[in-house]
């Protein structure tokens, strides 16, 4: 099997590429000229330079490949020019699927996100059938991923073999950017987490998440989506786990929503618009935090053999990786 993989220099994509290599796949990795290659060093794979925002080159670059794992995405909760995010996430997905169709790729696994699910304020876990619409998506990241997912699902219903996976919030090693979740860990280790808000996430071990991609390729039904989740935790529970791993104190002060929102407004205006840097607190992140992003992976368990599990080991590996690689002092 010759697999074309996008996003392999990133966090989830690098783990997907290694899982595929371990399972005997021949790899061709789409790499941007500006990408940091650290995550794929030592990986036996062919690298081709290209960009999802340059659709004209994708068909030729994918020539000869049997399958596609489209993992690449612009994952940020704040961006100065939102059009860039839609070009990468939505139009890039459309372009890569078009290239796969022209190359008669036999199966596609598209990496979406649980951000596209329908969450409620009562904390009840969402699943693939929870009511949801584009209007309920908060922020450009969620909107762009929802739109891209619709593109992938439509392709799956119109003759292509396309399976969609929806990872929850992956944690573990090789989070080089880091992702917004990785920044929670880094900020905690830097003692920049004096308080917390009443919100929650589902965390999943990034290695298990990558194995879930392979299972979706083998067993998933075309035109369907599968949540790859691990453990539903409040933010306070996550910080308590990090405290137990690192020996640092967990914050005891809970910040009211209105205070968190005001902080996001100020940080976005000053850090984002005045200084042009990504804010630590954004309005969209605070608004999303009003709903606990808890999910059920029951469908993936039934159909893919997926098994959701605790994330303590993944959090420990993440802490150690950030320390070893100089993001924080050990």
LOTOR-647953 format. One record per atom (N, C-alpha, C): residue in one letter; x, y, z. Coordinates in steps of 0.001 Angstrom, whole numbers, plus 500000, padded with zeros to 6 digits. Each point is the difference from the previous one (the first is absolute). Layout:
REM residues N
AXYZ
...
REM end
This chain:
REM residues 330
X500838498805500000
X499162501195500000
X500874501245500000
X499712500909499090
X500733501258499937
X499073501116500468
X500347500611501116
X499130500989500636
X500551501404499815
X499126500887499569
X500313501424499904
X499483500642501281
X500880500655500758
X499630500551501301
X500258501502500012
X498975500766500375
X500176501434500204
X500108500274501502
X500720501051500351
X500112500375501405
X500958499156500811
X500879499255499343
X500870499063500717
X501060500692500851
X500289501279499741
X500960500702500853
X499338500525501269
X498676499919500063
X499273500501501157
X499852498976501091
X499197500339500986
X499852499196501211
X499320498663499701
X498742500021499623
X499271498756499740
X500541499318498749
X500275500780498954
X500448499424498740
X501287499208500114
X500932500463500835
X501266499270500151
X499772498635500643
X499058499937500928
X499681498709500631
X499273499084499023
X499114500556499185
X499315499197498989
X501017499422499020
X500946500821499559
X501013499531499054
X500824498862500589
X500374500113501263
X500808498943500631
X499207498718500188
X498730500113500345
X499157498804500124
X499890499296498649
X499793500764498938
X499897499405498666
X501308499335499598
X501119500661500304
X501309499413499684
X500205498697500772
X499633499988501268
X500139498795500822
X499143498855499463
X498888500354499356
X499109498976499457
X500377499601498573
X501128500524499510
X500530499564498716
X499634500846498804
X499383501137500211
X499614500845498872
X501219500721499421
X499963500228498705
X500973500852499329
X499442501419500042
X500795500970500442
X499484501336500271
X500518501045499009
X499087500873499608
X500375501230499300
X499376501144500789
X500828500901500497
X499548501052500894
X499987501342499291
X498845500687500058
X499913501356499463
X500521500967501049
X501064500716499670
X500670500890500949
X500097501391499392
X499592501004500748
X500192501372499519
X501458500399500116
X500429500912499174
X501407500427500018
X500366500667501316
X499011500540500710
X500261500692501261
X499808499114501227
X499622498722499807
X499706499123501133
X501263499597500753
X499878499839501301
X501077499491500842
X500000498474499882
X501087499391499501
X500001498551499759
X500379499147501214
X500140500600501179
X500486499235501154
X499173498750500273
X498680500104499849
X499143498874500362
X500105498808499053
X500594500177498836
X500117498872499070
X501453499591499772
X500896500515500820
X501402499589499897
X500118498510500335
X500740499285499181
X500189498567500216
X498881499139499467
X498954500615499459
X498873499242499453
X500284499664498538
X499875498730499662
X500233499576498618
X498797500417499170
X500160501029499206
X498886500522499219
X500526500902498892
X499259500054498921
X500273500936498920
X499337501330500351
X500727501084499838
X499444501319500282
X499831500776498700
X498834500623499853
X499762500862498838
X499576501371500513
X500528501026499389
X499706501369500412
X498744500493499289
X499056500471500783
X498765500512499423
X499178500708501054
X498832500474499582
X499149500778500897
X498541499758499617
X499158499791501010
X498576499795499750
X499368501201499303
X500610501165500181
X499460501212499385
X500469500175498555
X500713498994499494
X500432499999498593
X499440498745499335
X498699499987499691
X499355498775499510
X500575499460498703
X500581500865499201
X500525499550498718
X501110498974500122
X500727499992501104
X501135499087500152
X499623498667500640
X498843499922500631
X499683498842500839
X499788498722499203
X499339500106498857
X499711498797499205
X501290499281499609
X500971500752499519
X501271499394499586
X500756499428501197
X499993500709501121
X500728499546501179
X499431498698500563
X498689499781499823
X499354498805500543
X500048498819499048
X500480500203498810
X499999498949498980
X500661498716500503
X499321498870499807
X500555498708500390
X499654499552501395
X499290500837500777
X499637499637501372
X498653499277500033
X499857499070500934
X498776499203500115
X498982500619500945
X500503500616501072
X499109500511501036
X500470501390500432
X499074500729500608
X500306501349500483
X499590500128501454
X500904500504500824
X499690500407501370
X500181501514500052
X498866500713500019
X500054501462500008
X499877500489501436
X501149500235500624
X500057500375501417
X500262501493500169
X500561500644499009
X500419501401500117
X498817500918500282
X500239500995500854
X498991501030500286
X500676501189500647
X499394501145499815
X500435501214500690
X499228500042501318
X500671499657501099
X499354499881501304
X500482501137500898
X499219501070500005
X500262501144500873
X498662500561500467
X499974500505501208
X498770500595500511
X499956501508499771
X501062500548499429
X500017501417499615
X500891500143498785
X499540500765499026
X500793500217498794
X499713501401499483
X501059500674499580
X499872501384499534
X499215500093498699
X500231499045499102
X499324499980498708
X499234498687499876
X498719499968500375
X499226498750499975
X499920499347498627
X500119500773498926
X499921499422498660
X501056498917499794
X501170500173500617
X501052498996499890
X499536498655500541
X499258500037501124
X499525498768500622
X498982499291499112
X499094500768499394
X499001499387499124
X500647499448498733
X501022500686499506
X500706499504498807
X500673498666500291
X500625499891501168
X500687498755500350
X499019498887500356
X499074500297500899
X499144498947500542
X498869499596499064
X499367500963499353
X498834499682499160
X500426499765498551
X500591501034499390
X500389499855498597
X501130498996499835
X500876499908500996
X501062499004499951
X499453498583500026
X498970499778500812
X499356498680500046
X499329499690498672
X499317500987499439
X499353499798498699
X501042499644498929
X501133500697500041
X501037499780498986
X500655498621500141
X500276499591501229
X500687498720500191
X499070498838499665
X498706500149500265
X499044498956499638
X499825499930498486
X500042501141499339
X499917500020498546
X501210499303499391
X501183500253500578
X501213499326499517
X499905498492500228
X499437499597501147
X499842498569500290
X499038499352499006
X498915500700499670
X499031499462499039
X500641499832498621
X500760500984499567
X500634499925498683
X501067498901499942
X500613499701501163
X501013498936500051
X499390498639500335
X498670499958500107
X499288498760500320
X500524499342501269
X500280500845500984
X500389499498501315
X498841499181500562
X500292498821500515
X498905499097500351
X499331500324501317
X500676500696500899
X499349500334501275
X500682501207500630
X499183500851500653
X500487501204500662
X499576499964501459
X500919500350500891
X499655500266501397
X500230501481500234
X498927500701500334
X500075501441500241
X499939500274501499
X500963500770500495
X500060500345501420
X499230501283500250
X498843499866500627
X499209501153500391
X500301500311501469
X498998500285500796
X500191500358501411
X498666499876500714
X500048499764501308
X498739500026500759
X499472501420500106
X500784500980499576
X499511501386499981
X498766500135499123
X499790499054499081
X498851500066499104
X498741499379500602
X500097499457501204
X498856499334500621
X499048501015500649
X498821499520500316
X499006500846500652
X500055499859501507
X500600500977500669
X500145499951501451
X498892500805500667
X499659499595501209
X498979500704500771
X500619500522501291
X499292500909500661
X500516500586501243
X499777499093501201
X499265498890499829
X499744499116501146
X501103498967500225
X501019499988499142
X501129499100500199
X499774498587499515
X498840499714499402
X499733498655499499
X500914499716498810
X500667498833499955
X500930499712498901
X499317500034498638
X500644500670499060
X499512500050498624
X500446498744499261
X499259499654498947
X500426498926499116
X499759500410498552
X500196499059499083
X499920500324498575
X498591500423499567
X498996499689500795
X498622500332499646
X499454501219500733
X500819500649500813
X499536501186500721
X499663501110499008
X498836500663500175
X499611501075499075
X501045501110499955
X500304500464498805
X501034501024499854
X499779500728498680
X500490501225499917
X499902500784498772
X501198500931499917
X500216500561498832
X501096500949499811
X499818501202500920
X498764500412500206
X499719501174500833
X500429499794501453
X500081498757500438
X500392499739501392
X501511499915500184
X500760500107498914
X501457499931500084
X500557501344500467
X500777499989501081
X500583501213500560
X501425500171499470
X500248501105499316
X501359500306499552
X500330499426498638
X501050500536499406
X500373499620498641
X500539498575499915
X500706499534501034
X500516498631499935
X498849499002499926
X499045500100500924
X498889499063500014
X499169500114498722
X499760501233499544
X499216500182498780
X500709499373498794
X501298500234499897
X500734499475498848
X500063498476500034
X500156499406501181
X500039498537500098
X498629499397499706
X498946500674500433
X498651499511499704
X499760500011498491
X500381501091499355
X499807500111498549
X500842498966499259
X501239499790500447
X500870499015499363
X499449498588500183
X499467499727501170
X499419498678500256
X498826499729499063
X499186501026499750
X498884499834499072
X500503499668498593
X501093500626499600
X500603499691498699
X500406498527499936
X500634499505501074
X500457498607500041
X498820499028500014
X498968500311500784
X498836499116500075
X499261499941498672
X499891501136499334
X499346500026498694
X500776499153498995
X501329500077500058
X500815499177499098
X499752498518500276
X499864499654501290
X499736498612500364
X498644499506499551
X499046500927499870
X498655499607499587
X499812500054498480
X501021500490499312
X499869500151498543
X500902499051499223
X500419498923500646
X500748498975499274
X501405499744500493
X500652500989500639
X501336499768500539
X499912499239501315
X501059499262500316
X500105499317501293
X500669500959500976
X499193500680500812
X500517500993500946
X499458499705501394
X500908499791500945
X499634499799501397
X500505501194500790
X499162500532500880
X500359501170500808
X500245499567501442
X501111500434500560
X500255499779501429
X500000501354500709
X499493499988501228
X499881501219500802
X500753499819501310
X501323500245499992
X500745499922501265
X499459501029500990
X500057499657501289
X499581500975501007
X501137501007500199
X500727499912501097
X501100500935500243
X501266499192500264
X500815499762498972
X501175499143500168
X501060500635500901
X500629499169500810
X501127500427500831
X501093498941499909
X501234500445500177
X501139499091499943
X501233500741499513
X500981499248499518
X501260500580499558
X499908500501498566
X500969500827499588
X500163500525498642
X499020501124499656
X499474500672501006
X499102501133499763
X500854501245499826
X500613500131498826
X501072500973499832
X499525501450499981
X498753500289499619
X499601501417499863
X500038500789501305
X499392499619501087
X499073498895500222
X498563500384499646
X499115498988499994
X498577500230499762
X499403500763501189
X498764500510499862
X499366500660501153
X499967499129501248
X499792498696499840
X500012499103501167
X501407499857500557
X500979499908499104
X501381499941500470
X500392501239500773
X499444501155499606
X500311501238500708
X499429500001501414
X498881499307500198
X499480499858501363
X501047499325500880
X500600498934499467
X501017499265500753
X501233500867500230
X500463500665498948
X501188500848500124
X499754501139500981
X498837500649499890
X499690501108500917
X499936499518501438
X499437498812500220
X499958499459501357
X501422499773500533
X500859499414499166
X501368499726500431
X500800501279500222
X499608501087499324
X500658501295500198
X499365500805501130
X499055499375500694
X499296500635501132
X499211501231499547
X499429499904498788
X499180501085499465
X498521499632500034
X499643499140500943
X498609499565500125
X499531500263501425
X499821501270500373
X499633500318501377
X498560499649500343
X499144499827498966
X498591499712500236
X499462499186498821
X498769499542500128
X499407499179498949
X498543500397499796
X499436499577498881
X498583500230499721
X499275498658500030
X498703500066500170
X499193498781500084
X499679499516498590
X500900499211499444
X499805499437498672
X500564498592499991
X499894499325498872
X500485498633499936
X500346499590498587
X500884499016499878
X500461499483498715
X500046498478500052
X499995499392498844
X500316498582499906
X501427499896499486
X500881499397500782
X501392499831499594
X500219498587499483
X500804499882498952
X500328498692499448
X501504499917499786
X500551498838500276
X501422499730499765
X500263500100498495
X500950500831499598
X500248500233498574
X500429498724499279
X500698499104500700
X500396498731499378
X498789499136499724
X499085499919500976
X498772499240499797
X499158500626498888
X500012501324499944
X499261500713498954
X500522499615498615
X501309499885499870
X500596499600498722
X499608498571499635
X499970499119500979
X499557498629499751
X498534499976499565
X499217500935500537
X498609500114499594
X499854500373498532
X500912500808499490
X499992500339498571
X500188498732499153
X500940499159500403
X500252498765499257
X498783499079500072
X499355499947501163
X498802499167500152
X498862500518499136
X499884501328499890
X498963500587499159
X500232499655498532
X501263499998499586
X500318499621498626
X499581498563499733
X500247499119500951
X499728498573499796
X498522499653500151
X499319500632500975
X498660499537500370
X498898501041499848
X500356501273499817
X498988501046499962
X499122499931498763
X498767500490500145
X499060500039498881
X500099501343499286
X500026499951498692
X500119501224499214
X498807500918500259
X500286501304500089
X498957500973500247
X499594500118501451
X500710499283500885
X499700500038501432
X501129500709500749
X499694500488501209
X501022500601500849
X500048499283501337
X501200499986500591
X500256499234501209
X500778500855501001
X499423500187501181
X500689500731501064
X501079499114500605
X501230500517500048
X501119499324500658
X500298500761501290
X499353499595501080
X500141500692501273
X500635499123501058
X500370500628501094
X500630499267501092
X499261500176501309
X500337501059500735
X499477500194501343
X499377501390500131
X498731500054500438
X499325501268500262
X500468500555501341
X500568501215499978
X500555500602501210
X499666501482500054
X499707500493501187
X499894501448500154
X501402500591499932
X500080501297499738
X501303500651499975
X500693499857501352
X499249500096501071
X500582499845501337
X500589498606500170
X499323498972499512
X500539498638500099
X501281499848499183
X500046500640498830
X501218499954499185
X501163500657500741
X499744501170500588
X501050500701500737
X500435499209501227
X499080499323500644
X500358499153501148
X500907498854499563
X499711499414498835
X500863498926499485
X501398500541499690
X500063501186499394
X501304500611499713
X500755500315501284
X499273500393501030
X500635500273501295
X500603498724500577
X499266498893499897
X500502498731500521
X501240499533499244
X500048500271498685
X501139499590499177
X501220500877500273
X499775501311500083
X501118500953500061
X500421500382501415
X499111499812500968
X500290500451501359
X499678501462500228
X499485500680498988
X499611501396500145
X498578500087500560
X499671501092500678
X498649500121500568
X498950500236498923
X498823499431500203
X498866500232499107
X499232501226500487
X499546500869499090
X499276501200500434
X498720499651500742
X499659500815500979
X498806499767500811
X498908501033499738
X500321501060499262
X499048501077499765
X499281499785498673
X498670499995500051
X499216499880498774
X499556501383499542
X500253500315498736
X499680501313499455
X498589499983499420
X499136500956500358
X498667500083499388
X500099500255498500
X498984499558499283
X499996500125498545
X500185501445499553
X499321500936500641
X500051501399499567
X501409500572500144
X500724499568501033
X501383500456500194
X500900499402498920
X499795498700499717
X500791499353498947
X499757500650498654
X498744500361499724
X499672500641498730
X500658501373499896
X499982500756501087
X500642501314500002
X501499499864499765
X500608498988500607
X501430499746499791
X500286499690498535
X499125499186499386
X500168499671498594
X499894501215499099
X499058500885500308
X499827501218499203
X501260500855500056
X500534500198501211
X501187500842500171
X501215499359499340
X500196498692500230
X501172499320499451
X499959499992498477
X498809499803499440
X499881499972498541
X500281501384499405
X499515501029500662
X500226501357499495
X501456500407500103
X500605499741501158
X501372500461500232
X501009499078499323
X499996498701500405
X500991499066499458
X499767499735498517
X498727499792499626
X499700499644498626
X500066501161499037
X499129500984500216
X499876501069499015
X501092501069500137
X500458500264501217
X501019501027500185
X501400499480499698
X500329498804500535
X501352499463499839
X500104498923498923
X498853499517499474
X500036499040498905
X500435498612500397
X499879499659501292
X500341498659500474
X498725499267500404
X500068498653500017
X498827499229500383
X499748500155501499
X498806500420500400
X499713500194501420
X499961498671500754
X500317500061501298
X499862498809500844
X498532499717500272
X499206501040500159
X498560499858500208
X499280500700498856
X499082499277499344
X499245500596498905
X498515499982500331
X499276500892499356
X498548500070500220
X499340498688499588
X500407499458498857
X499401498758499528
X500279498840500949
X501223499936500534
X500336498921500931
X499135500074501254
X499798501210500500
X499162500165501188
X498555499630499691
X499509500427498838
X498621499667499615
X499822498496499839
X500990499333499415
X499931498543499867
X500003499321501358
X500703500621500951
X500121499423501328
X498704499953500789
X498982500694499531
X498705499957500686
X499360498616499895
X500420499240498985
X499477498648499813
X501130499003500233
X499753499018500833
X500990498948500193
X500019499116498762
X501177499880499390
X500129499250498749
X500222498512500288
X499006499404500658
X500032498577500316
X499382499211498843
X500576498846499686
X499536499207498865
X499925498524500355
X499257499278499180
X499920498548500091
X500633499386498761
X500831498981500202
X500647499293498886
X499350498640499755
X498739499861500399
X499322498701499920
X499935499460498569
X499783500887499026
X499916499545498612
X501339499423499532
X501089500691500309
X501326499497499623
X500311498696500734
X499525499875501228
X500218498753500742
X499277498844499329
X498769500251499545
X499216498940499357
X500570499610498644
X500350500994499197
X500309499724498596
X501490499905499686
X500826500661500786
X501441500019499706
X500825499181500978
X499370499538501077
X500771499325501043
X500771500982500856
X499569501273499979
X500654501060500770
X499757499812501492
X500980500313500813
X499826499912501449
X500506501279500640
X499066500790500528
X500383501237500685
X500612499649501352
X501030500746500384
X500676499686501255
X500516501237500704
X500581499811501189
X500555501113500769
X501150500674499251
X500250501256500352
X501020500774499285
X501184500376500896
X500085499397501190
X501079500362500922
X501375499805499378
X500192498875499313
X501304499732499398
X500308501004498897
X498984500356499200
X500204500980498932
X500354501366500574
X499343500406501077
X500334501270500651
X501423499969500547
X500395498867500568
X501363499875500535
X501023500112498873
X499730499337498884
X500917500072498851
X500073501418499466
X498862500696499975
X499994501387499515
X500846500889500898
X499824499868501303
X500776500801500957
X501493499756499795
X500390498737499913
X501414499671499844
X500545500521498671
X499192499899498933
X500465500455498686
X500196501513499995
X499056500735500563
X500142501465500052
X501215500396500837
X500277499265501065
X501166500308500835
X501300499685499273
X500076498826499393
X501225499576499303
X500323500912498825
X498965500515499342
X500207500795498790
X500010501503500268
X500129500390501253
X500265501399500333
X498817500941500020
X498772499466499941
X498829500877500085
X499847500554501424
X500430499191500967
X499991500398501402
X501231499397500662
X500353500531501186
X501089499409500752
X499485498818500796
X500752498919500002
X499596498807500744
X499965500314501478
REM end
